[in-house]
Amino acid sequence: MEEDVLLDLEKEEYIINMGPQHPSTHGVLRLVLSLKGEIVKNIEPHCGYIHRGIEKMCEKLTYQQIIHLTDRLDYLSAMINNEAVCLCVENALQIEVPERVKYIRTIMDELQRIASHQLWWCSFGMDLGGLTCFFYGLRDREKVLDIFEESIGSRLILSYYTPGGLMNDIHPNFQKNVKKFIKYFRKILPEYDQLLTGNVIMQERCKGVGFLSKEDAINYGVTGPSGRGSGFSCDIRKHAPYGVYDKVDFKEILFNEGDTFARYQVRMFEMRESMKIIEQLIDNIPEGDYTAKMKPIIKLPEGEYYQRVEACRGEFGVYIESKGEKYPYRLKLRSPNFSNLSALNAIAKNQKIADLVAIGASLDYVIPDIDR
Amino acid sequence: MGVIGILLAGWSSNNKYSLIGAMRSGAQIVSYELSVGLSLITMCVLAGSMQFSTIVEAQRDGWFIFTGHIPSVIAFVIFLIASTAETNRGPFDLPEAESELTAGFHTEYSGIKFAFFFLAEYMNMFIVASIAATVFWGGWMPLHVGGWGSFNHIMDLIPPFFWYFGKTAVIIFIMMWFKWTFPRLRIDQLLTLEWKYLLPINLVNVLLMALIVMMGWHF
C-alpha cells in the first residue's frame, strides 16, 4: 500500500518546454524538462531548430567558400572555426604558410577567445539575474570588435582566413590598438571579479552545483573550458599545437572541482592567459606576405583529412574526405557544443530549475553550433 | 494581501511557468511579510506609537536610524531586504525570474493588463520606500545635528516636502541599485535567508530594542 503511494508520488512529474523561445537557452534550443515541483528530474534536449545543413552544403562549395559557412556555426568563435578549415586544407596540400600569417592567426584567435568569453560572462551574469554584468561585458567586447572591424571590415562573422593565408593584411594601427586594449582589459578584469566572482549570492548559486566528474566529462566528450573545469586536460593548443602556440608560454587552466564555479573560473583565467599569449606575440609579428601563393582553384588530393583546433567552447574538428575534386566529397564537423550539451542531463539532473539555468550558462552553448 | 493578486494571476493563466512563478511568490511574500512586520514593530517600540504622525514627531531631534543605536540600523537593513523581497524586485525577483520562467506570473499578460502589473510593482516600491523614509529616516523632518545651530537652521529652510520625497528617492535609488548589481537567489536560499537568518535576528532585535527603550539608553 505504502509503495503504491510512493509510486504515485514519484509519478507526480510534469513536463515543461524550456525553449525554443526562452530567454536563457541562448537561442532556439528546446529542452523538455520533467519537473517535480522545482526539481528537474529529466532533461531531454531537442535539437534541429536552426539546422541549416551546413555539412551538406559544403559538398557543393569550393574550399574558399566553405570558410564563410564555418563562421555561421559557432559565431562567437568564427575565427577559430575558419582556422580549422584552413589548416585542414593547408595540411592536405602540404603548403607552408608564411610565419606572419601564423602569428596574426594566433593573435586573432586569442582576441576572438577573449571576445567570446566576455560575451559568455555577460550572459552568465544575466542568467543569474545580475544585469550589470551584461553591460560591462558588452562594453568591453565592443573594443575587441572594433579591432576586428578595423583590420577585417566585419565584426561578427569574420571570414578573415583563407586557405593559405589571410584575406588581407592587418591595419597599420592593429598592433597599437591591441596593446591599448590589453592594457585596458587588464585593468578591467579585476572589476569583473569584484562584481560577480566575489559576490556571495553568485558563489552560493554556483559552488557545489552542477557537478560533472572527470570520467563523465571524458565519456561525454565535454571539452574546452567546461571539460577543464572537471580536470580533463583537453586543450588542443597544448596537446596538438597549431599556429605558433608551441612558441608561446601559457598555462592550461585546470580546475578539479567540476562544479559550475570551476567552469566559471576556468574561463575567467583563460581570458588572462589569452592576454598573455597576445602580449608575447604582438611585438614580434614578422614581416612578409600575408598569404602563401595559392592556385585560384584548390583541389585536395584524394584522401581523408582531419584537423582539430581549440575553439572557445572546446575541441572543434573538421574532417574532409576528398575525391580529388574542387569540392569535398564529404565534410564532417565535430562541434564542441553538441558534445557539451549531451552532458547536460547528467549534470543538471535532480537540481532546481534555477540551477539548470546556471549550469546551462556555465556550459556556454551556442545553438547554431549544436545544430550545424 | 499583496500575494493574492500575483497568486491568482499566475494560477489563472493556465501556464506552467506562471504557476511556478505564482507558487514561488506565495512562499516568498508570506515569509517576508514577517520580517517587514517585525522590523516595523521594532521601530514602533522605539517611537512608542504606531501612528505615523507620532512616529515622525518623535524624530524631531534626530532620525531613528541615528538615535536608535544598533537595533534600528539592523531593523533598517532587514526592512530594506525584506521589503525588496516583498515587492518582488531583484535579487528577490523569483516570481518573475526572466531567465528561468520567461516572465513568471505575468508571462501570459500583455497590453494594459501587463502594464498594471508593472505599475503595481513600481507603486509597491514607492510605498515601501515611503514607509522606510517615514519610520527610519524621519519622514518630513530635516536633518539635525546636535550642537550645530547654524547648520540646523539652514536645514530647516528646506521645505519638508523636499525632505520627504528626497529621502524616498534615495531609498528607491538604493533598491534599484542592488537590483541591477546582484544575481538572483535560488528559491531554497531565499527561504533559508528568511527563516534561518532574518527572522531570528529580528526577534532578538525586538527584545534588544525593548531593553534599550526600557533602560532609556536611546538618545
Interface residues (C-beta under 8 A of the other chain):
Chain A: Y14 I16 H22 P23 S24 L35 E38 G125 M126 D127 L128 G129 G130 L131 T132 L195 L196 N199 I201 M202 E204 R205 K352 I353 A354 D355 V357
Chain B: K16 Y17 I20 G90 P91 D93 L94 A97 E98 S99 E100 L101 T102 W180 T181 F182 P183 R184 L185 R186 I187 D188 Q189
